Amino acid sequence: MEVTYAGTVLTLPRFFHGKHSRYEHEQFDCRDARGATFRVIDNVTIGPRIPVRPGDHVTVKGELVHDRGAPPIVHFTHHDPWKTHEDGFVRLDGRTYA
């Protein structure tokens, strides 16, 4: 399911390589206006790194994934070079990262 969320960044990004794709990703947690948390996982091999810091306000569009015992995850927050998926983005300080 495609979603668009807005929230405040809670954590510095953490970088890791995906288990399946081996692409580099960045992950950071956010809190929306209702107090719910969500996690952003962005593929930085396909899209650019996003210079987020705790306290920044972001808007993210991507695919929602539920992982039992963890906050909801929004991933696929980048353009799709294969054109098989709707493009996502992360918007920070008026700049769109895709």
VOPAGU-2260 file (C-alpha; in pm, 1 decimal, decimal comma):
REM VOPAGU-2260
SITE   aa  ch    i         X         Y         Z
SITE  MET   A    0       0,0       0,0       0,0
SITE  GLU   A    1     136,3     343,3     -97,8
SITE  VAL   A    2     131,5     606,1     177,3
SITE  THR   A    3     240,5     962,2     237,1
SITE  TYR   A    4     336,6    1048,4     594,4
SITE  ALA   A    5     471,8    1362,9     756,7
SITE  GLY   A    6     663,0    1368,3    1081,1
SITE  THR   A    7     954,5    1478,8    1291,9
SITE  VAL   A    8    1281,5    1288,0    1265,8
SITE  LEU   A    9    1372,7    1116,1    1594,4
SITE  THR   A   10    1704,6     946,2    1512,0
SITE  LEU   A   11    2018,0    1002,1    1310,8
SITE  PRO   A   12    2030,0     785,4     998,1
SITE  ARG   A   13    2181,2     439,7    1026,0
SITE  PHE   A   14    2335,7     288,9     713,8
SITE  PHE   A   15    2331,3     -80,9     625,2
SITE  HIS   A   16    2328,1    -317,7     327,9
SITE  GLY   A   17    1999,9    -494,3     250,9
SITE  LYS   A   18    1973,3    -868,1     314,2
SITE  HIS   A   19    1817,2    -941,6     -23,9
SITE  SER   A   20    1937,3    -670,3    -260,2
SITE  ARG   A   21    2276,4    -594,2    -101,7
SITE  TYR   A   22    2209,8    -227,4    -185,2
SITE  GLU   A   23    2303,0      34,7      71,9
SITE  HIS   A   24    2010,4     175,6     270,1
SITE  GLU   A   25    1959,3     443,5     530,8
SITE  GLN   A   26    1708,7     412,3     812,4
SITE  PHE   A   27    1567,7     671,4    1050,0
SITE  ASP   A   28    1266,1     690,5    1279,8
SITE  CYS   A   29     998,1     961,2    1282,3
SITE  ARG   A   30     692,6    1061,5    1486,1
SITE  ASP   A   31     377,0    1197,1    1323,0
SITE  ALA   A   32     152,2    1472,5    1462,2
SITE  ARG   A   33     -64,3    1214,3    1645,4
SITE  GLY   A   34     238,4    1071,6    1825,9
SITE  ALA   A   35     266,1     749,5    1624,5
SITE  THR   A   36     613,8     644,7    1516,7
SITE  PHE   A   37     718,6     513,6    1177,3
SITE  ARG   A   38    1049,9     407,4    1028,0
SITE  VAL   A   39    1184,5     526,3     693,4
SITE  ILE   A   40    1412,5     292,5     500,1
SITE  ASP   A   41    1557,6     454,2     188,6
SITE  ASN   A   42    1773,2     281,8     -74,2
SITE  VAL   A   43    2072,9     515,1    -115,0
SITE  THR   A   44    2224,6     307,7    -393,4
SITE  ILE   A   45    1930,7     417,8    -611,8
SITE  GLY   A   46    1848,4     756,2    -455,2
SITE  PRO   A   47    2065,6    1010,2    -273,9
SITE  ARG   A   48    2143,1    1009,4      96,3
SITE  ILE   A   49    1911,5    1237,9     290,7
SITE  PRO   A   50    2085,0    1468,4     540,9
SITE  VAL   A   51    1823,6    1429,9     816,1
SITE  ARG   A   52    1888,2    1513,0    1180,2
SITE  PRO   A   53    1667,7    1471,0    1485,9
SITE  GLY   A   54    1410,5    1750,0    1497,2
SITE  ASP   A   55    1385,8    1789,2    1117,9
SITE  HIS   A   56    1039,0    1775,1     962,3
SITE  VAL   A   57    1001,3    1537,9     665,5
SITE  THR   A   58     729,5    1422,4     430,8
SITE  VAL   A   59     777,8    1073,4     290,1
SITE  LYS   A   60     598,4     881,5      18,7
SITE  GLY   A   61     655,3     511,0     -28,2
SITE  GLU   A   62     527,5     163,8      33,1
SITE  LEU   A   63     398,9      77,4     380,8
SITE  VAL   A   64     526,7    -246,7     532,1
SITE  HIS   A   65     427,3    -390,8     868,3
SITE  ASP   A   66     692,9    -585,3    1057,2
SITE  ARG   A   67     556,8    -754,3    1368,8
SITE  GLY   A   68     697,3    -593,0    1683,6
SITE  ALA   A   69     841,1    -291,5    1502,0
SITE  PRO   A   70     700,8      45,8    1398,5
SITE  PRO   A   71     543,9      63,1    1050,5
SITE  ILE   A   72     808,0      92,4     779,0
SITE  VAL   A   73     787,7     322,6     479,5
SITE  HIS   A   74    1026,6     205,1     210,9
SITE  PHE   A   75    1065,0     245,4    -164,1
SITE  THR   A   76    1105,9     619,4     -94,8
SITE  HIS   A   77    1302,2     673,8    -417,4
SITE  HIS   A   78    1242,0     669,7    -791,1
SITE  ASP   A   79    1201,7     330,1    -957,5
SITE  PRO   A   80    1461,5     284,7   -1231,8
SITE  TRP   A   81    1283,0     -35,0   -1346,8
SITE  LYS   A   82     940,0     135,8   -1374,5
SITE  THR   A   83     766,6    -149,4   -1190,3
SITE  HIS   A   84     663,4      50,6    -885,8
SITE  GLU   A   85     521,8     394,1    -810,0
SITE  ASP   A   86     801,6     643,4    -738,6
SITE  GLY   A   87     847,6     756,3    -378,5
SITE  PHE   A   88    1033,9    1045,9    -218,0
SITE  VAL   A   89    1151,6    1210,7     100,1
SITE  ARG   A   90    1098,5    1587,4     124,6
SITE  LEU   A   91    1322,5    1783,7     362,9
SITE  ASP   A   92    1359,0    2163,0     386,2
SITE  GLY   A   93    1184,1    2218,9      54,4
SITE  ARG   A   94    1407,4    1972,8    -133,8
SITE  THR   A   95    1275,3    1643,6    -269,6
SITE  TYR   A   96    1506,9    1342,6    -254,7
SITE  ALA   A   97    1410,1    1061,1    -490,0
